[in-house]
Amino acid sequence: MRPPTIRDVAERAGVSKSLVSLVLRGSDQVRPEKRQAVLAAVEELGYRPNAAARSLSERRTRTVGVLLNDMRNPWFVELLDGLNSLLHAHGLRMLLADGHLNLRLGEDLTRAFTDLRVDGLIAVGTLPGPEALRTAATRVPTVVAGAREPVLPHVDLVANDDQLGARLATEHLIALGHRRIAHIAGQGMVGELRRRSFETVMREHGLADTAVVEQGDLTEEGGYRATVRLLSTGERPTAVFAFNDIACVGALSAAEELGLRVPHDLSLVGYDNTYLARLRHLWLTTVDSAGHDVGRRAAQCLLDRIADPARPAEVVLSTPVLEVRGTTAAPRETRT
């Protein structure tokens, strides 16, 4: 039994094929009774438009390629949720690719997206090999989300205000009375912005001599190892500000293994306010970096760029908020 065609819908509704096409495209040039007749015929027949044929006629695929830096990072999941909600509302579907797989296989997945003739491309997170993205951006409207690099002509950057977020975390710890504060640093431009902001705030409060930066690798294991190194020194910190929630979970594990109670002996602050931070047995103090909002803004930037590919590139930053939970308190020596 063959699937129903647009001709079948037109015959059932008693209208022309062109009018059915107008209804399916959401045109407002159709009388309400005709629209209702077409929609009823579509429902009765179980008609589904041929996406390939529609792409050829409209010269659009109504798809957006999304190249994701790290599928293991829960913050990116929240960003994707915000991204997809607005794209779906505009009739666009996401095609997802793993940037880490791109690196391991030595394949240029941006090329695969351009070969598929996607309507737009969104790079989520800091991706290796910016040259491939530079090339893709000359062929298809492109937006970078959740990162601050690479800076390319006609490519919008949509991210969280990392400098403000790091300032909120550091000033929170200082306000509690901490003086020996360490930062587990991340990578790329985002990592550099958060590290520089941490160092700036410590310097503003006359605490530059007690500020310590330990390099991490964005993973739980990296956070664990960095914290072990920090807590193995003679003048161990009383507080640690981690690059992200994942690293903060690793820091929490290290503190517990070394016999330190959080926050009684050591305060911890994460970043991103992912679902990990909201788990009751973790309950991390963290910076909410507005992942869902970053995703929606990135989607809007892409829609605007599809409409006007030549407009100047812009940097759009979402405002972070500190979420104080159960992993920060005044340092033990200041308690009465």
GIBELQUI-V502282 format. One record per residue. N is the residue number from 0. RES is the residue in three letters. PSI is psi in radians with two decimals (999 if undefined). NEAR is the number of other C-alpha atoms within 8 Angstrom. D_FIRST is the distance of its C-alpha to the first C-alpha in whole Angstrom. Layout:
n->[N | N]
res->[RES | RES]
psi->[PSI | PSI]
near->[NEAR | NEAR]
d_first->[D_FIRST | D_FIRST]
//
This chain:
n->[0 | 1 | 2 | 3 | 4 | 5 | 6 | 7 | 8 | 9 | 10 | 11 | 12 | 13 | 14 | 15 | 16 | 17 | 18 | 19 | 20 | 21 | 22 | 23 | 24 | 25 | 26 | 27 | 28 | 29 | 30 | 31 | 32 | 33 | 34 | 35 | 36 | 37 | 38 | 39 | 40 | 41 | 42 | 43 | 44 | 45 | 46 | 47 | 48 | 49 | 50 | 51 | 52 | 53 | 54 | 55 | 56 | 57 | 58 | 59 | 60 | 61 | 62 | 63 | 64 | 65 | 66 | 67 | 68 | 69 | 70 | 71 | 72 | 73 | 74 | 75 | 76 | 77 | 78 | 79 | 80 | 81 | 82 | 83 | 84 | 85 | 86 | 87 | 88 | 89 | 90 | 91 | 92 | 93 | 94 | 95 | 96 | 97 | 98 | 99 | 100 | 101 | 102 | 103 | 104 | 105 | 106 | 107 | 108 | 109 | 110 | 111 | 112 | 113 | 114 | 115 | 116 | 117 | 118 | 119 | 120 | 121 | 122 | 123 | 124 | 125 | 126 | 127 | 128 | 129 | 130 | 131 | 132 | 133 | 134 | 135 | 136 | 137 | 138 | 139 | 140 | 141 | 142 | 143 | 144 | 145 | 146 | 147 | 148 | 149 | 150 | 151 | 152 | 153 | 154 | 155 | 156 | 157 | 158 | 159 | 160 | 161 | 162 | 163 | 164 | 165 | 166 | 167 | 168 | 169 | 170 | 171 | 172 | 173 | 174 | 175 | 176 | 177 | 178 | 179 | 180 | 181 | 182 | 183 | 184 | 185 | 186 | 187 | 188 | 189 | 190 | 191 | 192 | 193 | 194 | 195 | 196 | 197 | 198 | 199 | 200 | 201 | 202 | 203 | 204 | 205 | 206 | 207 | 208 | 209 | 210 | 211 | 212 | 213 | 214 | 215 | 216 | 217 | 218 | 219 | 220 | 221 | 222 | 223 | 224 | 225 | 226 | 227 | 228 | 229 | 230 | 231 | 232 | 233 | 234 | 235 | 236 | 237 | 238 | 239 | 240 | 241 | 242 | 243 | 244 | 245 | 246 | 247 | 248 | 249 | 250 | 251 | 252 | 253 | 254 | 255 | 256 | 257 | 258 | 259 | 260 | 261 | 262 | 263 | 264 | 265 | 266 | 267 | 268 | 269 | 270 | 271 | 272 | 273 | 274 | 275 | 276 | 277 | 278 | 279 | 280 | 281 | 282 | 283 | 284 | 285 | 286 | 287 | 288 | 289 | 290 | 291 | 292 | 293 | 294 | 295 | 296 | 297 | 298 | 299 | 300 | 301 | 302 | 303 | 304 | 305 | 306 | 307 | 308 | 309 | 310 | 311 | 312 | 313 | 314 | 315 | 316 | 317 | 318 | 319 | 320 | 321 | 322 | 323 | 324 | 325 | 326 | 327 | 328 | 329 | 330 | 331 | 332 | 333 | 334 | 335]
res->[MET | ARG | PRO | PRO | THR | ILE | ARG | ASP | VAL | ALA | GLU | ARG | ALA | GLY | VAL | SER | LYS | SER | LEU | VAL | SER | LEU | VAL | LEU | ARG | GLY | SER | ASP | GLN | VAL | ARG | PRO | GLU | LYS | ARG | GLN | ALA | VAL | LEU | ALA | ALA | VAL | GLU | GLU | LEU | GLY | TYR | ARG | PRO | ASN | ALA | ALA | ALA | ARG | SER | LEU | SER | GLU | ARG | ARG | THR | ARG | THR | VAL | GLY | VAL | LEU | LEU | ASN | ASP | MET | ARG | ASN | PRO | TRP | PHE | VAL | GLU | LEU | LEU | ASP | GLY | LEU | ASN | SER | LEU | LEU | HIS | ALA | HIS | GLY | LEU | ARG | MET | LEU | LEU | ALA | ASP | GLY | HIS | LEU | ASN | LEU | ARG | LEU | GLY | GLU | ASP | LEU | THR | ARG | ALA | PHE | THR | ASP | LEU | ARG | VAL | ASP | GLY | LEU | ILE | ALA | VAL | GLY | THR | LEU | PRO | GLY | PRO | GLU | ALA | LEU | ARG | THR | ALA | ALA | THR | ARG | VAL | PRO | THR | VAL | VAL | ALA | GLY | ALA | ARG | GLU | PRO | VAL | LEU | PRO | HIS | VAL | ASP | LEU | VAL | ALA | ASN | ASP | ASP | GLN | LEU | GLY | ALA | ARG | LEU | ALA | THR | GLU | HIS | LEU | ILE | ALA | LEU | GLY | HIS | ARG | ARG | ILE | ALA | HIS | ILE | ALA | GLY | GLN | GLY | MET | VAL | GLY | GLU | LEU | ARG | ARG | ARG | SER | PHE | GLU | THR | VAL | MET | ARG | GLU | HIS | GLY | LEU | ALA | ASP | THR | ALA | VAL | VAL | GLU | GLN | GLY | ASP | LEU | THR | GLU | GLU | GLY | GLY | TYR | ARG | ALA | THR | VAL | ARG | LEU | LEU | SER | THR | GLY | GLU | ARG | PRO | THR | ALA | VAL | PHE | ALA | PHE | ASN | ASP | ILE | ALA | CYS | VAL | GLY | ALA | LEU | SER | ALA | ALA | GLU | GLU | LEU | GLY | LEU | ARG | VAL | PRO | HIS | ASP | LEU | SER | LEU | VAL | GLY | TYR | ASP | ASN | THR | TYR | LEU | ALA | ARG | LEU | ARG | HIS | LEU | TRP | LEU | THR | THR | VAL | ASP | SER | ALA | GLY | HIS | ASP | VAL | GLY | ARG | ARG | ALA | ALA | GLN | CYS | LEU | LEU | ASP | ARG | ILE | ALA | ASP | PRO | ALA | ARG | PRO | ALA | GLU | VAL | VAL | LEU | SER | THR | PRO | VAL | LEU | GLU | VAL | ARG | GLY | THR | THR | ALA | ALA | PRO | ARG | GLU | THR | ARG | THR]
psi->[2.10 | 2.64 | 2.66 | 2.61 | 3.01 | -0.52 | -0.71 | -0.73 | -0.77 | -0.75 | -0.74 | -0.68 | -0.22 | 0.63 | 3.14 | 2.83 | -0.64 | -0.61 | -0.65 | -0.74 | -0.72 | -0.76 | -0.80 | -0.46 | -0.02 | 0.38 | 2.53 | 0.21 | 0.36 | 2.35 | 2.53 | -0.71 | -0.60 | -0.73 | -0.77 | -0.67 | -0.72 | -0.79 | -0.65 | -0.70 | -0.70 | -0.76 | -0.80 | -0.70 | -0.23 | 0.61 | 2.38 | 2.20 | 2.54 | 1.89 | -0.68 | -0.77 | -0.71 | -0.66 | -0.71 | -0.73 | -0.63 | -0.19 | 0.61 | 2.57 | -0.18 | 0.64 | 2.66 | 2.19 | 2.27 | 2.01 | 1.95 | 2.25 | -0.78 | 1.87 | -0.20 | -0.25 | 2.02 | -0.38 | -0.63 | -0.52 | -0.73 | -0.66 | -0.77 | -0.61 | -0.77 | -0.67 | -0.87 | -0.60 | -0.71 | -0.68 | -0.75 | -0.67 | -0.37 | 0.31 | 0.40 | 2.52 | 2.54 | 2.43 | 2.13 | 2.41 | 2.63 | 2.02 | -0.55 | -0.67 | -0.66 | -0.78 | -0.77 | -0.68 | -0.18 | 0.43 | 2.59 | 1.67 | -0.34 | -0.56 | -0.69 | -0.71 | -0.76 | -0.59 | -0.57 | -0.07 | 0.80 | 2.68 | -0.42 | 2.90 | 2.34 | 2.13 | 2.10 | 2.08 | 3.05 | 2.01 | 2.54 | 2.68 | 1.16 | -0.32 | -0.65 | -0.70 | -0.65 | -0.77 | -0.77 | -0.64 | -0.33 | -0.20 | -0.42 | 2.51 | 2.28 | 2.48 | 2.48 | 2.25 | 2.45 | 0.34 | 2.94 | 0.25 | 2.74 | 2.72 | 2.00 | 2.66 | 2.37 | 0.45 | 2.04 | 2.53 | 2.17 | 2.11 | -3.13 | 2.65 | 1.54 | -0.62 | -0.77 | -0.73 | -0.77 | -0.62 | -0.77 | -0.77 | -0.80 | -0.75 | -0.54 | -0.80 | -0.70 | -0.72 | -0.51 | -0.24 | 0.04 | 2.46 | -0.66 | 1.66 | 2.37 | 2.67 | 2.19 | 1.92 | 2.64 | -2.79 | 2.93 | -2.99 | -0.63 | -0.79 | -0.70 | -0.72 | -0.74 | -0.70 | -0.80 | -0.67 | -0.75 | -0.85 | -0.64 | -0.82 | -0.76 | -0.71 | -0.71 | -0.52 | 0.23 | 0.47 | 0.36 | -0.61 | -0.35 | 0.04 | 2.31 | 2.38 | 2.20 | 2.23 | 2.35 | -3.04 | 0.38 | -0.04 | 2.91 | -0.76 | -0.70 | -0.71 | -0.67 | -0.88 | -0.72 | -0.70 | -0.66 | -0.75 | -0.75 | -0.70 | 0.00 | 0.03 | 2.89 | -0.83 | 1.32 | 2.62 | 2.73 | -0.13 | 2.57 | 2.26 | 1.98 | 2.64 | -0.67 | 3.04 | -0.62 | -0.83 | -0.58 | -0.63 | -0.70 | -0.68 | -0.69 | -0.74 | -0.74 | -0.76 | -0.76 | -0.69 | -0.51 | 0.12 | 0.33 | 2.40 | 2.37 | 2.16 | 0.17 | -0.78 | -0.43 | 2.23 | 2.52 | 2.41 | 2.27 | -2.87 | 2.34 | -0.46 | 0.86 | 3.10 | -0.47 | -0.77 | -0.43 | -0.05 | 2.32 | -0.59 | -0.12 | -0.98 | 1.00 | 2.37 | 2.31 | 2.95 | 2.14 | 1.92 | 0.30 | 0.91 | -0.78 | -0.73 | -0.71 | -0.73 | -0.80 | -0.69 | -0.66 | -0.72 | -0.75 | -0.70 | -0.70 | -0.75 | -0.73 | -0.65 | -0.61 | -0.70 | -0.55 | 1.41 | -0.42 | -0.04 | 2.68 | 2.57 | 2.62 | 2.74 | 2.13 | 2.12 | 2.29 | 2.60 | 2.15 | 2.80 | 2.41 | 2.29 | 1.86 | 2.13 | -2.26 | 0.16 | 0.18 | 2.49 | 2.98 | 2.57 | 2.62 | -0.66 | -0.28 | -0.11 | 2.53 | 999]
near->[2 | 3 | 5 | 10 | 8 | 10 | 7 | 8 | 16 | 14 | 9 | 8 | 11 | 6 | 11 | 8 | 10 | 6 | 9 | 13 | 8 | 11 | 12 | 7 | 6 | 6 | 8 | 4 | 5 | 10 | 6 | 6 | 6 | 10 | 10 | 8 | 9 | 14 | 9 | 9 | 12 | 11 | 8 | 7 | 8 | 7 | 12 | 6 | 7 | 6 | 7 | 7 | 7 | 12 | 11 | 8 | 7 | 6 | 7 | 11 | 11 | 10 | 11 | 13 | 14 | 12 | 14 | 14 | 12 | 10 | 9 | 4 | 8 | 9 | 10 | 14 | 9 | 12 | 15 | 10 | 10 | 14 | 15 | 13 | 9 | 11 | 12 | 9 | 7 | 6 | 7 | 10 | 10 | 10 | 8 | 8 | 9 | 11 | 13 | 8 | 7 | 11 | 9 | 7 | 6 | 6 | 7 | 8 | 10 | 10 | 9 | 8 | 11 | 11 | 7 | 6 | 8 | 15 | 13 | 12 | 15 | 14 | 14 | 14 | 12 | 12 | 10 | 6 | 6 | 8 | 6 | 10 | 9 | 9 | 8 | 12 | 11 | 7 | 7 | 11 | 14 | 15 | 14 | 16 | 14 | 15 | 13 | 12 | 8 | 6 | 7 | 7 | 6 | 11 | 13 | 12 | 17 | 17 | 13 | 13 | 11 | 10 | 10 | 10 | 15 | 13 | 11 | 11 | 13 | 12 | 9 | 8 | 12 | 9 | 7 | 9 | 9 | 12 | 8 | 12 | 14 | 13 | 14 | 16 | 15 | 13 | 10 | 7 | 9 | 11 | 11 | 11 | 10 | 14 | 13 | 9 | 12 | 12 | 10 | 8 | 11 | 12 | 9 | 7 | 7 | 7 | 11 | 9 | 5 | 8 | 12 | 8 | 9 | 10 | 8 | 13 | 9 | 12 | 10 | 12 | 8 | 12 | 19 | 15 | 11 | 13 | 13 | 11 | 8 | 11 | 8 | 7 | 7 | 4 | 4 | 9 | 11 | 12 | 12 | 13 | 14 | 16 | 15 | 10 | 16 | 13 | 19 | 16 | 12 | 16 | 17 | 11 | 9 | 12 | 14 | 10 | 7 | 6 | 6 | 10 | 9 | 13 | 11 | 10 | 10 | 15 | 14 | 17 | 15 | 18 | 12 | 13 | 15 | 11 | 7 | 11 | 13 | 10 | 8 | 5 | 4 | 10 | 12 | 15 | 15 | 16 | 17 | 13 | 14 | 11 | 15 | 12 | 10 | 18 | 16 | 14 | 11 | 15 | 12 | 9 | 10 | 14 | 8 | 9 | 12 | 10 | 6 | 7 | 9 | 6 | 7 | 6 | 10 | 7 | 8 | 9 | 9 | 12 | 10 | 13 | 9 | 11 | 9 | 8 | 9 | 9 | 12 | 14 | 8 | 9 | 14 | 7 | 4 | 7 | 6 | 2]
d_first->[0 | 4 | 7 | 9 | 12 | 16 | 16 | 13 | 16 | 19 | 18 | 17 | 21 | 23 | 24 | 24 | 22 | 25 | 26 | 22 | 23 | 27 | 26 | 24 | 27 | 29 | 31 | 34 | 34 | 31 | 33 | 32 | 30 | 28 | 27 | 26 | 24 | 22 | 22 | 21 | 18 | 17 | 17 | 16 | 12 | 13 | 13 | 15 | 17 | 17 | 20 | 21 | 21 | 23 | 25 | 26 | 26 | 28 | 30 | 30 | 28 | 29 | 30 | 33 | 34 | 37 | 39 | 41 | 44 | 44 | 41 | 44 | 46 | 45 | 46 | 43 | 41 | 42 | 42 | 39 | 38 | 40 | 38 | 35 | 36 | 37 | 34 | 31 | 33 | 33 | 29 | 30 | 29 | 31 | 31 | 34 | 36 | 39 | 42 | 44 | 41 | 42 | 45 | 45 | 43 | 45 | 41 | 41 | 38 | 39 | 38 | 35 | 34 | 36 | 33 | 30 | 32 | 32 | 34 | 37 | 38 | 40 | 42 | 43 | 47 | 49 | 47 | 49 | 49 | 50 | 49 | 46 | 45 | 48 | 46 | 42 | 44 | 45 | 41 | 40 | 41 | 42 | 44 | 46 | 46 | 48 | 50 | 53 | 53 | 52 | 53 | 52 | 52 | 49 | 48 | 48 | 50 | 49 | 50 | 53 | 56 | 57 | 61 | 61 | 59 | 62 | 65 | 63 | 63 | 67 | 68 | 67 | 69 | 72 | 72 | 72 | 75 | 74 | 75 | 74 | 71 | 68 | 65 | 62 | 61 | 58 | 57 | 56 | 57 | 56 | 58 | 61 | 61 | 61 | 64 | 66 | 65 | 66 | 70 | 70 | 70 | 73 | 75 | 75 | 76 | 79 | 77 | 76 | 78 | 76 | 73 | 71 | 68 | 66 | 63 | 60 | 56 | 54 | 53 | 54 | 56 | 58 | 59 | 60 | 62 | 63 | 65 | 66 | 68 | 69 | 71 | 72 | 75 | 78 | 78 | 74 | 72 | 72 | 69 | 66 | 63 | 60 | 58 | 55 | 54 | 53 | 56 | 58 | 56 | 58 | 61 | 61 | 60 | 63 | 65 | 65 | 65 | 69 | 70 | 69 | 68 | 66 | 67 | 71 | 71 | 69 | 67 | 63 | 61 | 58 | 55 | 52 | 52 | 49 | 47 | 50 | 53 | 52 | 51 | 54 | 56 | 56 | 57 | 57 | 59 | 57 | 57 | 53 | 52 | 50 | 46 | 44 | 46 | 46 | 43 | 42 | 45 | 43 | 40 | 42 | 44 | 41 | 39 | 43 | 43 | 40 | 41 | 44 | 44 | 48 | 50 | 52 | 51 | 52 | 53 | 52 | 53 | 52 | 55 | 56 | 57 | 59 | 58 | 61 | 60 | 62 | 63 | 66 | 69 | 73 | 74 | 76 | 79 | 79 | 79 | 82]
//
